[in-house]
């Protein structure tokens, strides 16, 4: 073989080896940095832009795609200890002509964390209303989507600010009062009684606890490498004290059943999406909501746990789009009558 060709392959191999070695080193030594890069790349690929907006001295961080148009804007509220990027797996399957807004909930990621902040469900609802006012998102009623804690907040928001919202989607929301507690809730009550707040299952501090949390929240058994589990823990550990404070607030007597107490005040068309195998919040909550909300559609997903957004993103996106289309077309038909 010609020496120049050999040299070319050596140079090419060396050039490729540098990014490959850098990736391997990042994976092994700095998995948390790799996770951040992953979300940055995914946002960029999907056209989601990050912005900040302020209400007085309080900062909200959000990502968005598209502009307000004739279709309702969609505001998406994430769950406990998550962030706006949890919606990216669903955003991937949503039409690009929709105006999407994903906000970091109070105290999460880029949104202000203050020791003076009211972290109760009602306090979070008021904060989200401030965010909506800052963006003038309620200039025209918008579609509100929330999952878990975010679903709790979204449902109460729709009850408190009915003129802001044209329709609602609650994905396995918290905030309902069940006649019997499931195994997860029983465990939480035992921890509360013993004041062992360090061992809340939704606040992992080791890779092993992270793996247990993923198994609790998901029906699908994801095979997550140890390095990624470590990275996920490393990202969360600096925030765990805040998560404990928030968790104790949202399960307090003031907040625990806020959705249950306000569900009969929800008057907009509502969609409930729930995984049938949810081990965190029992699927029977869907029937409770359907009986209390006049215009309500229920979608139960087989072989799906609490992490509906992560386990069934394509299905979730399709259900949201189909529901929006049905509500939007019905409204148009009413205008024509």
VOVEXRO-670393 format. One line per field, with one value per residue (C-alpha): residue number from 1; x, y, z. Coordinates in nm, 2 decimals. Example, Ala and Ser with C-alpha at 12.3 -4.5 7.8 and 13.67 -1.06 7.14 Angstrom:
n	c(1_2)
east	c(1.23_1.37)
north	c(-0.45_-0.11)
up	c(0.78_0.71)
//
This chain:
n	c(1_2_3_4_5_6_7_8_9_10_11_12_13_14_15_16_17_18_19_20_21_22_23_24_25_26_27_28_29_30_31_32_33_34_35_36_37_38_39_40_41_42_43_44_45_46_47_48_49_50_51_52_53_54_55_56_57_58_59_60_61_62_63_64_65_66_67_68_69_70_71_72_73_74_75_76_77_78_79_80_81_82_83_84_85_86_87_88_89_90_91_92_93_94_95_96_97_98_99_100_101_102_103_104_105_106_107_108_109_110_111_112_113_114_115_116_117_118_119_120_121_122_123_124_125_126_127_128_129_130_131_132_133_134_135_136_137_138_139_140_141_142_143_144_145_146_147_148_149_150_151_152_153_154_155_156_157_158_159_160_161_162_163_164_165_166_167_168_169_170_171_172_173_174_175_176_177_178_179_180_181_182_183_184_185_186_187_188_189_190_191_192_193_194_195_196_197_198_199_200_201_202_203_204_205_206_207_208_209_210_211_212_213_214_215_216_217_218_219_220_221_222_223_224_225_226_227_228_229_230_231_232_233_234_235_236_237_238_239_240_241_242_243_244_245_246_247_248_249_250_251_252_253_254_255_256_257_258_259_260_261_262_263_264_265_266_267_268_269_270_271_272_273_274_275_276_277_278_279_280_281_282_283_284_285_286_287_288_289_290_291_292_293_294_295_296_297_298_299_300_301_302_303_304_305_306_307_308_309_310_311_312_313_314_315_316_317_318_319_320_321_322_323_324_325_326_327_328_329_330_331_332_333_334_335_336_337)
east	c(0.00_0.12_0.29_0.08_-0.24_-0.11_-0.03_-0.38_-0.54_-0.32_-0.41_-0.78_-0.77_-0.60_-0.85_-1.14_-0.98_-0.98_-1.36_-1.42_-1.17_-1.33_-1.67_-1.55_-1.38_-1.69_-1.90_-1.68_-1.56_-1.82_-2.15_-2.35_-2.18_-2.27_-2.64_-2.64_-2.49_-2.74_-3.04_-2.87_-2.83_-3.19_-3.33_-3.13_-3.23_-3.60_-3.59_-3.66_-3.51_-3.44_-3.55_-3.58_-3.86_-3.89_-4.18_-4.03_-3.72_-3.84_-3.69_-3.87_-3.68_-3.86_-3.81_-4.04_-4.10_-4.32_-4.54_-4.89_-5.14_-5.50_-5.44_-5.41_-5.07_-4.97_-4.81_-4.65_-4.58_-4.33_-4.34_-4.16_-3.78_-3.79_-3.74_-3.87_-3.66_-3.86_-4.11_-3.86_-3.95_-4.31_-4.22_-4.04_-4.38_-4.58_-4.64_-4.40_-4.68_-4.79_-4.67_-4.52_-4.40_-4.22_-4.15_-3.92_-4.15_-4.08_-3.74_-3.65_-3.36_-3.34_-3.64_-3.58_-3.53_-3.61_-3.63_-3.92_-4.12_-4.46_-4.41_-4.76_-4.97_-5.17_-4.84_-4.71_-5.04_-4.99_-4.63_-4.74_-5.01_-4.73_-4.54_-4.84_-4.90_-4.53_-4.56_-4.91_-4.99_-5.34_-5.41_-5.60_-5.70_-5.43_-5.41_-5.26_-5.08_-4.93_-4.80_-4.78_-4.71_-4.74_-5.08_-5.18_-5.08_-5.24_-5.58_-5.59_-5.48_-5.78_-6.01_-5.86_-5.81_-6.09_-6.07_-5.70_-5.75_-5.94_-5.87_-5.67_-5.47_-5.38_-5.12_-5.14_-5.19_-5.13_-5.37_-5.65_-5.79_-5.82_-6.04_-5.74_-5.37_-5.15_-4.82_-4.61_-4.83_-4.83_-4.45_-4.45_-4.68_-4.46_-4.16_-4.35_-4.45_-4.09_-3.96_-3.72_-3.72_-3.38_-3.52_-3.80_-3.81_-3.85_-3.53_-3.24_-2.89_-2.71_-2.71_-2.89_-3.17_-3.19_-3.24_-3.51_-3.69_-3.68_-3.83_-4.10_-4.20_-4.18_-4.35_-4.09_-3.76_-3.50_-3.14_-2.95_-2.57_-2.41_-2.23_-2.56_-2.72_-2.43_-2.46_-2.83_-2.76_-2.48_-2.71_-2.97_-2.77_-2.70_-3.08_-3.20_-3.25_-3.48_-3.66_-3.72_-3.86_-4.08_-4.20_-4.30_-4.49_-4.69_-4.79_-4.88_-5.24_-5.26_-5.17_-5.21_-5.57_-5.59_-5.69_-5.96_-6.10_-6.11_-6.19_-6.56_-6.46_-6.29_-6.52_-6.30_-6.28_-6.04_-5.83_-5.69_-5.40_-5.29_-5.07_-5.26_-4.96_-4.89_-4.73_-4.70_-5.05_-5.33_-5.50_-5.85_-5.79_-5.89_-6.24_-6.26_-6.18_-6.41_-6.71_-6.64_-6.55_-6.84_-6.65_-6.38_-6.21_-6.01_-5.72_-5.57_-5.24_-5.16_-4.82_-4.73_-4.64_-4.62_-4.36_-4.61_-4.41_-4.09_-4.25_-4.51_-4.40_-4.54_-4.87_-4.90_-4.83_-5.09_-5.35_-5.28_-5.30_-5.62_-5.78_-5.69_-5.82_-6.15_-6.20_-6.09_-6.31_-6.61_-6.55_-6.54_-6.86_-7.03_-6.93_-7.08_-7.42)
north	c(0.00_0.35_0.52_0.83_0.63_0.46_0.80_0.93_0.64_0.69_1.06_0.99_0.73_0.97_1.24_1.01_0.88_1.22_1.27_0.90_0.91_1.23_1.08_0.76_0.98_1.19_0.88_0.73_1.03_1.31_1.14_1.43_1.67_1.42_1.43_1.81_1.80_1.54_1.77_2.07_1.87_1.74_2.08_2.22_1.93_1.98_2.36_2.43_2.77_2.85_3.19_3.37_3.61_3.80_3.88_4.15_3.98_3.63_3.45_3.19_2.97_2.81_2.66_2.72_2.64_2.82_3.13_3.19_3.13_3.03_2.71_2.72_2.76_2.46_2.51_2.20_2.16_1.89_1.67_1.66_1.70_1.70_2.00_2.14_1.90_1.60_1.69_1.66_1.30_1.42_1.74_1.52_1.38_1.71_1.91_2.19_2.44_2.43_2.69_2.50_2.64_2.42_2.59_2.50_2.47_2.69_2.61_2.37_2.41_2.77_2.90_3.09_2.89_3.10_3.00_3.25_3.09_2.93_2.58_2.46_2.36_2.69_2.88_2.71_2.78_3.15_3.14_2.98_3.24_3.51_3.33_3.32_3.69_3.77_3.59_3.72_3.36_3.41_3.68_3.39_3.08_2.81_2.43_2.33_2.00_1.87_1.54_1.41_1.72_1.93_1.77_1.86_2.22_2.22_2.10_2.35_2.63_2.54_2.57_2.90_3.07_2.93_3.21_3.14_2.79_2.65_2.28_2.07_1.75_1.58_1.29_1.07_1.38_1.39_1.55_1.30_1.14_0.76_0.54_0.30_0.37_0.18_0.03_0.34_0.58_0.35_0.35_0.73_0.76_0.52_0.74_1.05_0.89_0.79_1.13_0.95_1.21_1.10_0.79_0.93_0.69_0.97_1.14_0.90_0.97_0.66_0.48_0.19_0.42_0.58_0.24_0.16_0.49_0.42_0.07_0.23_0.49_0.28_-0.04_-0.07_-0.19_0.03_-0.11_0.20_0.17_0.23_0.54_0.70_0.62_0.78_1.08_1.11_1.10_1.35_1.60_1.56_1.55_1.93_1.98_1.70_1.92_2.14_1.83_1.71_2.05_2.06_1.70_1.76_2.07_1.91_1.61_1.83_1.87_2.20_2.07_1.69_1.69_2.03_1.88_1.66_1.97_2.17_1.91_1.99_2.36_2.25_2.35_2.32_2.01_1.77_1.48_1.23_1.00_0.74_0.43_0.12_-0.01_0.31_0.22_0.58_0.71_0.46_0.45_0.46_0.84_0.87_0.75_0.99_1.28_1.16_1.16_1.51_1.69_1.73_1.72_1.46_1.19_0.92_0.73_0.44_0.30_-0.07_-0.18_0.17_0.30_0.65_0.78_0.81_1.08_0.88_0.54_0.63_0.96_0.90_0.78_1.07_1.32_1.16_1.16_1.53_1.63_1.42_1.57_1.92_1.87_1.73_2.03_2.28_2.14_2.13_2.50_2.59_2.40_2.58_2.92_2.81_2.71)
up	c(0.00_-0.08_0.22_0.17_0.19_0.51_0.66_0.56_0.75_1.06_1.06_1.01_1.28_1.52_1.44_1.50_1.82_1.99_2.00_2.07_2.37_2.49_2.48_2.67_2.93_2.98_3.00_3.27_3.46_3.41_3.33_3.47_3.22_2.94_3.05_3.03_2.69_2.58_2.68_2.52_2.19_2.20_2.26_1.97_1.74_1.82_1.78_2.15_2.26_2.62_2.75_3.09_3.21_3.53_3.76_3.99_4.13_4.05_3.75_3.54_3.29_3.00_2.66_2.36_2.00_1.75_1.79_1.91_1.62_1.55_1.74_2.12_2.27_2.49_2.83_2.99_3.36_3.47_3.77_4.11_4.09_3.71_3.47_3.14_2.94_3.06_2.79_2.50_2.43_2.37_2.19_1.93_1.82_1.83_1.51_1.46_1.39_1.75_2.00_2.28_2.62_2.88_3.21_3.50_3.80_4.11_4.25_3.97_3.73_3.60_3.79_4.11_4.43_4.74_5.10_5.13_4.84_4.90_4.77_4.85_4.55_4.58_4.60_4.28_4.10_4.18_4.05_3.73_3.68_3.72_3.45_3.22_3.28_3.20_2.87_2.80_2.73_2.84_2.58_2.42_2.63_2.61_2.65_2.98_3.03_3.35_3.48_3.84_4.06_3.75_3.69_4.04_3.98_3.63_3.76_4.04_3.80_3.57_3.87_3.99_3.65_3.42_3.17_3.10_2.99_2.69_2.76_3.00_3.00_3.32_3.30_3.62_3.84_4.21_4.46_4.48_4.79_4.76_4.98_5.03_5.01_4.77_4.88_4.78_4.98_5.28_5.27_5.26_5.56_5.76_5.67_5.78_6.11_6.18_6.06_5.83_5.55_5.43_5.27_5.05_4.75_4.50_4.62_4.55_4.67_4.53_4.20_4.36_4.49_4.15_3.99_4.25_4.17_3.80_3.87_4.09_3.83_3.52_3.40_3.13_3.28_3.14_3.14_3.25_3.27_3.62_3.49_3.37_3.71_3.88_3.65_3.72_4.10_4.07_3.90_4.17_4.49_4.52_4.51_4.74_5.04_4.83_4.70_5.06_5.16_4.85_4.90_5.26_5.15_4.88_5.09_5.39_5.50_5.32_4.97_4.96_4.83_4.65_4.32_4.48_4.66_4.34_4.06_4.05_3.96_3.64_3.36_3.05_2.83_3.01_2.90_3.16_3.06_3.30_3.30_3.41_3.60_3.79_4.12_4.25_4.20_4.15_3.81_3.98_4.02_3.65_3.73_4.02_3.79_3.52_3.76_3.88_3.55_3.32_2.99_3.05_2.83_2.99_2.82_3.01_2.87_2.90_3.01_3.13_3.48_3.63_3.39_3.10_2.93_2.92_2.86_2.59_2.44_2.09_2.22_2.46_2.19_1.96_2.23_2.31_1.94_1.87_2.18_2.08_1.73_1.86_2.10_1.84_1.57_1.80_1.89_1.52_1.45_1.74_1.58_1.25_1.41)
//
